């Protein structure tokens, strides 16, 4: 009987506590906008623990095209871990298989899609309040050319998203997108931006430079195919950026409509490098000598790349990628100074770009997102340690800003 008399009291306390947890504050209310004036804005309300987490609900439903790519996997992980329901379109069963472990049940929703089928695209985006388009093609195949993926597919995603009243679209381009570029890939990236903005005028365009990370085609390629980075005598200037920083920037844009809507972001790395300096960095970390591979002339390199592409079915190196090895990243002139000692430390002080957006707007960068990207020196050891010899695998190395390697307590 005692337990029966106590039960209503416990029930009352539980109800009171649940009411307190259900209370919402003004800062938790986000109202989505839409390019269509007839679209009724809807509130995005967070549920669950105030600190977020996979068991909470951010209120957002997001579609990420290109979710299985180098950048897409990191973006999906960041979105899912904060309680965002993520729709991940896939092309075949090989892409669907790894998506099952990215988040909690019901948070990751795989959906089949075809880049040429507007009905399937509409099914993937009609329930979302933000759409990320990370789809891109670095090399051409018989079925998909640069124009098909980087221009037509991007324009179709933007067109369908606008037709079903998706409030926001974020499109991934490239820092070197240029209609006059010698690279067909860079030209197609520019025309893709134009197609997206024509179909979705308030789209956010993001232009990162070449990214590095665990599965990159930069640090790993220097270790495996160093001859590619002796092209142009290793003088090509690039601004490598960490893939995790780009994913974090895309994640911030989810809740920053005022900052990012109808904007173009240039997201290069904070430190200027050449292919030669990157090879020196890789050598100092892997403790292996710099490659003595010869410098192959551009016509011969393109001829070999063409033969490989026609004779081997899997991707190796394309002629257009050879052309890109001779193109400096846009904005590298901001790092040129007669007195390097006068360059202040910090991203906002050392980098000022004059690049314009696709519609002539001022290009934003890390400063507007309140972010400071990490230099490649801070993370390269994590991705390059596996290329060390077994005898030096655990040798501590101090690199800093190109400091010489300094081993500690190493027995002969």
CORCORCOR-V502788 format. One record per backbone hydrogen bond with DSSP energy under -0.5 kcal/mol. NH is the residue of the N-H (numbers start at 1). CO is the residue of the C=O. Records with the same first field share a line. If there is no record, write none. Layout:
NH=CO  CO
//
This chain:
5=1
6=2
7=3
8=4
9=5
10=6
11=7
12=8
13=9
14=10
15=11
16=12
17=13
18=14
19=15
20=16
21=17
22=18
23=20
28=25
29=26
30=28  44
32=30  42
35=166
37=35
39=36
41=39
44=30
45=43
46=28
47=57
52=49
56=53
57=47
58=83
59=83
62=85
63=130
64=87
65=63  132
67=64
69=66
73=69
75=71
76=72
77=73
78=74
79=75
80=76
81=77
82=78  79
83=80
84=79
85=60
86=84  107
87=62  85
88=86  109
89=87
90=111
95=92
96=92
97=93
98=94
99=96
100=96  97
101=98
102=99
107=104
108=104
109=86  107
110=108
111=88
113=90
117=114
118=116
121=117
122=118
123=119
124=120
125=121
126=122
128=125
129=61
130=61
131=168
132=63
133=170
134=65  132
141=144
149=145
150=146
151=146  147
152=147
153=148
154=149
155=151
156=152
157=153
158=154
159=155
160=156
161=157
162=158
163=159
164=160
165=162
166=161
168=129
170=131
171=204
172=133
173=171  206
175=208
177=174
178=186
181=178
187=183
188=184
189=185
190=186
191=187
192=188
193=189
194=190
195=191
196=192
197=193
198=194
199=195
200=196
203=200
204=169
205=203  263
206=171
207=265
208=206
209=267
212=241
216=213
222=218
223=219
224=220
225=221
228=225
229=226
230=227
231=228
233=230
234=231
235=232
238=273
241=210
243=212
245=242
246=242
247=243
248=244
249=245
250=246
251=247
252=248
253=249
254=250  251
255=252
256=253
260=256
261=257
262=202
263=260
265=205
266=364
267=207  265
269=239
273=238
275=236
276=234
278=274
279=275
280=276
281=277
282=278
283=279
284=280
285=281
286=282
287=283
288=283
296=294
301=297
302=298
303=299
304=300
305=301
306=302
307=303
308=304
309=305
310=306
311=307
312=308
322=318
323=319
324=320
325=321  322
326=323
327=324
328=326
329=237
332=329
334=331
335=332
336=333
337=335
342=339
343=340
344=342
350=346
351=347
357=361
360=357
363=355
364=264
368=365
369=365  366
370=367
371=366
378=375
379=376
380=376
382=379
383=379  380
384=380
385=381
387=384
388=385
392=389
393=390
395=392
399=397
402=400
403=399
411=409
//
